[in-house]
Amino acid sequence: MHKPLLKYLALAIAVLCACVPVYWMLTISLKTQVDQFAVPPIWVFFSPTLEHFTDAFLNRSFGQYFVTSAIVASVSTLCALVIGTLAAYSLARFRLPYNLDNKLSLWILSTRMFPAIVTAVPLFLMMRDLRLLNTRLSLIVVYTAFNLPFVVWMMRGFFAELPRDLEEAALIDGDSRIGALFRIVLPLVAPGLAATAVFCLIVSWNEFLFALVLTQTDAAMTLPIGIAGQVTQYEIKWGVMSATGAVAIVPILVFALAVQKHLVRGLSLGAVKG
C-alpha cells in the first residue's frame, strides 16, 4: 500500500517542481512593478494587469519577433523532416559497399558531438559572403542543418524496426519504392515523425546562439534574442520578459497537443505474420 502512495507523492512533487516556475512567470506577466517586488512574494491575490503584454506587442517589436520565430522554426522543421526522413530511409533500407551505410550514419551523428559555438564564426563568414546576414533564410538554413543529424538518427531507428515485408508486398502489387514509402511506411512511423517534429520545433523555437550571431535587425531577430534584449545595464524588464515568455510557450504547447494522438500511439509493428 505504501509503494503506490510513494510513487504518486514523488510524481506530485515532480509535477509541482515543473509547474511552479511556469506559474511564477505567468503571475509576473500580470503583476504591476509594485507587486513583482513585494516581500513576501504575492502568489495568488494581486490586481492583474495587461500592461506588460501591451508594452511588448504594441509598443515594442515582439510581434515581429514572434512572426519571425514562427516562420523560421516551422520551415526549418519541415525541411529537416523531409530531407532527414529520406536520408534515414535510404540508410535503413539500402546496403552500401564496404559498410558505408553504417559509417555514414556514424559520421552524421558525429556532427552533433562538438559544441555549436565552434561553428558560429564559420557560419557567420559563410552567410556574410552569401549576403544572407540579417535574413530569415540564413536561420532556416542553419537550423535545418543543425536538426538534420537528429532527424536521421531518430527516423533510421523507426524505419529499421518496420518489417520489410510490408514494402515488398507493395512492390509486388506494382507500387514504386517512393509510393511504398509514402503510402505504407510513413503512416506506420507517424509516431516517430511526430516526436521528431516536436523536438526539432522546440530546438528551433528556443535557439539563441545562431540567432544572436547572424541577426541584428528587428526584421530578422527571433523571440529569444528579443527577450534577452530586455536585460540592460540599467534595469531588467521582468514584466515584459515574462509576458513574451508566456506567449512563446503557446505555439509549442498547441503543436504538441495537436500531435498528441501520434505521440501516445505505438508503432504498427507485427502487421505481417512470420
C-alpha positions as CSV (number, residue, x, y, z in Angstrom):
1,M,0.0,0.0,0.0
2,H,2.9,2.3,0.7
3,K,4.6,1.9,-2.6
4,P,1.8,3.4,-4.7
5,L,1.5,6.3,-2.3
6,L,5.2,7.0,-2.5
7,K,5.0,6.7,-6.3
8,Y,2.2,9.3,-6.5
9,L,3.9,11.5,-4.0
10,A,7.1,11.6,-6.0
11,L,5.1,12.2,-9.2
12,A,3.2,15.1,-7.5
13,I,6.5,16.7,-6.3
14,A,8.0,16.4,-9.8
15,V,4.9,18.0,-11.4
16,L,4.9,20.8,-8.8
17,C,8.6,21.5,-9.4
18,A,7.9,21.7,-13.1
19,C,4.8,23.9,-12.9
20,V,5.9,26.4,-10.2
21,P,8.4,28.3,-12.4
22,V,5.8,28.5,-15.2
23,Y,3.1,29.7,-12.8
24,W,5.5,32.3,-11.4
25,M,6.3,33.6,-14.9
26,L,2.6,33.9,-15.7
27,T,1.9,35.8,-12.5
28,I,4.8,38.1,-13.1
29,S,3.5,38.9,-16.5
30,L,0.2,40.0,-14.9
31,K,1.6,41.9,-11.9
32,T,2.4,45.6,-11.6
33,Q,6.0,46.5,-10.7
34,V,5.0,47.0,-7.1
35,D,3.5,43.5,-6.8
36,Q,6.5,42.0,-8.6
37,F,8.9,43.1,-5.9
38,A,6.6,42.6,-2.9
39,V,8.1,41.0,0.2
40,P,6.9,38.4,1.0
41,P,6.0,37.4,-2.6
42,I,2.4,37.6,-3.7
43,W,1.4,34.2,-5.1
44,V,-2.3,34.4,-5.6
45,F,-4.1,37.6,-4.6
46,F,-3.0,40.6,-6.7
47,S,-4.5,43.0,-9.1
48,P,-3.9,41.7,-12.6
49,T,-2.8,44.0,-15.4
50,L,-2.1,43.6,-19.2
51,E,0.3,46.5,-19.4
52,H,3.3,44.2,-20.0
53,F,1.6,42.5,-22.9
54,T,0.6,45.8,-24.4
55,D,4.1,47.2,-23.9
56,A,5.7,44.1,-25.5
57,F,3.4,43.6,-28.5
58,L,2.1,47.1,-29.2
59,N,4.9,49.4,-28.2
60,R,7.8,47.1,-29.0
61,S,8.8,44.8,-31.8
62,F,7.9,41.5,-30.1
63,G,5.1,40.9,-32.6
64,Q,7.7,40.9,-35.4
65,Y,10.0,38.6,-33.4
66,F,7.1,36.2,-32.9
67,V,6.3,36.0,-36.6
68,T,10.0,35.6,-37.5
69,S,10.4,32.8,-34.9
70,A,7.2,31.0,-36.2
71,I,8.3,31.2,-39.8
72,V,11.9,30.1,-39.1
73,A,11.0,27.3,-36.7
74,S,8.2,25.8,-38.9
75,V,10.1,26.0,-42.2
76,S,13.3,24.6,-40.8
77,T,11.5,21.8,-39.0
78,L,9.7,20.9,-42.2
79,C,12.9,21.0,-44.3
80,A,14.8,18.9,-41.7
81,L,12.0,16.3,-41.6
82,V,11.7,16.0,-45.4
83,I,15.5,15.7,-46.0
84,G,16.3,13.7,-42.9
85,T,13.4,11.2,-43.4
86,L,14.5,10.4,-47.0
87,A,18.2,10.1,-45.8
88,A,17.1,7.9,-42.9
89,Y,15.0,5.6,-45.1
90,S,17.9,5.2,-47.5
91,L,20.3,4.3,-44.7
92,A,17.9,1.9,-43.2
93,R,16.8,0.0,-46.4
94,F,19.8,0.1,-48.7
95,R,23.2,-1.5,-48.1
96,L,26.3,0.3,-49.4
97,P,29.6,-1.4,-50.2
98,Y,32.3,-1.6,-47.6
99,N,29.7,-1.0,-44.9
100,L,29.4,2.7,-45.9
101,D,25.8,3.0,-44.7
102,N,26.9,2.5,-41.0
103,K,29.9,4.7,-41.5
104,L,27.8,7.4,-42.9
105,S,25.3,7.1,-40.0
106,L,28.2,7.5,-37.5
107,W,29.6,10.5,-39.4
108,I,26.2,12.2,-39.4
109,L,25.9,11.6,-35.7
110,S,29.4,12.9,-35.1
111,T,28.4,16.4,-36.3
112,R,26.4,16.7,-33.0
113,M,29.3,15.8,-30.8
114,F,31.1,19.2,-30.9
115,P,29.8,22.5,-29.3
116,A,27.6,24.7,-31.5
117,I,29.8,27.7,-30.7
118,V,32.6,26.1,-32.8
119,T,30.6,26.7,-36.0
120,A,29.4,30.2,-35.1
121,V,32.3,32.1,-36.7
122,P,32.5,29.9,-39.9
123,L,28.7,30.2,-40.4
124,F,28.9,34.0,-39.9
125,L,31.6,34.3,-42.5
126,M,29.7,32.0,-44.9
127,M,26.5,33.9,-44.5
128,R,28.3,37.2,-44.9
129,D,29.9,36.1,-48.2
130,L,26.5,34.9,-49.4
131,R,24.9,38.2,-48.2
132,L,22.4,36.4,-46.0
133,L,23.1,38.1,-42.8
134,N,20.1,39.6,-41.1
135,T,17.7,37.4,-43.1
136,R,15.3,34.6,-42.1
137,L,16.8,32.4,-44.8
138,S,20.1,32.2,-43.0
139,L,18.4,31.0,-39.8
140,I,16.3,28.5,-41.8
141,V,19.4,27.0,-43.4
142,V,21.4,26.8,-40.2
143,Y,18.5,25.4,-38.1
144,T,17.8,22.8,-40.8
145,A,21.4,21.7,-40.9
146,F,21.5,21.6,-37.1
147,N,18.4,19.4,-36.8
148,L,19.3,17.0,-39.6
149,P,21.6,14.6,-37.7
150,F,18.9,14.1,-35.0
151,V,16.2,13.5,-37.6
152,V,18.3,11.0,-39.5
153,W,19.2,9.0,-36.4
154,M,15.7,9.1,-34.9
155,M,13.9,8.1,-38.1
156,R,16.5,5.5,-39.1
157,G,15.7,3.6,-35.9
158,F,12.0,3.7,-36.6
159,F,12.5,2.5,-40.2
160,A,14.8,-0.3,-39.1
161,E,12.1,-1.7,-36.8
162,L,9.5,-1.9,-39.5
163,P,9.4,-5.3,-41.4
164,R,10.5,-5.2,-45.0
165,D,7.6,-7.5,-45.9
166,L,5.2,-4.5,-45.9
167,E,7.2,-2.7,-48.6
168,E,7.9,-5.9,-50.6
169,A,4.2,-6.7,-50.7
170,A,3.5,-3.2,-52.1
171,L,6.3,-3.5,-54.7
172,I,4.9,-6.9,-55.8
173,D,1.5,-5.2,-56.2
174,G,3.1,-2.8,-58.7
175,D,3.8,0.2,-56.4
176,S,7.1,2.1,-56.7
177,R,9.6,2.5,-53.9
178,I,8.6,6.1,-53.4
179,G,4.9,5.1,-53.5
180,A,5.5,2.4,-50.9
181,L,7.4,4.9,-48.7
182,F,4.6,7.4,-48.7
183,R,1.6,5.0,-48.7
184,I,2.9,2.2,-46.4
185,V,5.9,3.2,-44.4
186,L,5.3,6.8,-43.4
187,P,1.8,6.2,-42.0
188,L,3.3,3.5,-39.8
189,V,6.1,5.7,-38.5
190,A,3.8,8.7,-37.8
191,P,4.5,8.5,-34.0
192,G,8.2,8.8,-34.8
193,L,7.6,11.7,-37.2
194,A,5.5,13.5,-34.5
195,A,8.1,13.0,-31.8
196,T,10.9,14.1,-34.1
197,A,8.9,17.1,-35.3
198,V,8.2,18.2,-31.7
199,F,11.9,18.0,-30.8
200,C,13.0,19.9,-33.9
201,L,10.4,22.6,-33.4
202,I,11.4,23.1,-29.8
203,V,15.1,23.4,-30.7
204,S,14.5,25.8,-33.5
205,W,12.0,27.9,-31.5
206,N,14.3,28.3,-28.5
207,E,17.7,28.6,-30.3
208,F,19.7,31.6,-29.2
209,L,23.3,31.4,-30.3
210,F,23.0,31.4,-34.1
211,A,20.2,33.9,-34.0
212,L,22.4,36.2,-31.9
213,V,25.4,35.8,-34.3
214,L,23.5,36.0,-37.6
215,T,20.9,38.7,-36.9
216,Q,21.0,42.3,-35.7
217,T,17.8,43.9,-37.1
218,D,14.3,43.7,-35.8
219,A,13.1,42.2,-39.1
220,A,15.3,39.1,-38.6
221,M,15.5,38.7,-34.8
222,T,13.7,35.9,-33.1
223,L,11.9,35.8,-29.8
224,P,14.8,34.6,-27.6
225,I,17.0,37.5,-28.8
226,G,14.2,40.0,-28.2
227,I,13.6,38.6,-24.7
228,A,17.3,38.7,-23.9
229,G,17.5,42.3,-25.0
230,Q,15.3,43.3,-22.1
231,V,18.2,42.8,-19.8
232,T,20.1,46.1,-19.9
233,Q,22.8,47.8,-17.9
234,Y,20.2,49.9,-16.1
235,E,17.3,47.6,-15.5
236,I,15.7,44.2,-16.2
237,K,12.2,44.4,-17.6
238,W,10.8,41.4,-15.8
239,G,7.2,42.1,-16.7
240,V,7.9,42.3,-20.5
241,M,10.2,39.3,-20.4
242,S,7.5,37.2,-18.6
243,A,4.7,38.4,-20.9
244,T,6.7,37.4,-24.0
245,G,7.7,34.1,-22.4
246,A,4.1,33.3,-21.6
247,V,3.2,33.9,-25.2
248,A,6.2,32.0,-26.5
249,I,5.1,28.7,-24.9
250,V,1.7,28.8,-26.6
251,P,2.8,27.6,-30.1
252,I,4.8,24.7,-28.9
253,L,2.1,23.7,-26.5
254,V,-0.6,23.8,-29.2
255,F,1.6,21.8,-31.6
256,A,2.3,19.2,-29.0
257,L,-1.4,18.8,-28.2
258,A,-2.2,18.6,-32.0
259,V,0.2,15.6,-32.5
260,Q,-0.6,14.0,-29.1
261,K,-2.6,11.2,-30.6
262,H,0.5,10.2,-32.6
263,L,2.8,10.5,-29.6
264,V,0.8,8.1,-27.5
265,R,0.1,5.6,-30.3
266,G,2.7,2.8,-30.7
267,L,4.2,1.7,-34.0
268,S,2.2,-0.8,-36.0
269,L,4.8,-3.5,-35.9
270,G,4.0,-7.1,-36.4
271,A,1.5,-6.3,-39.2
272,V,2.9,-9.2,-41.2
273,K,3.0,-12.6,-39.5
274,G,6.2,-14.6,-39.9
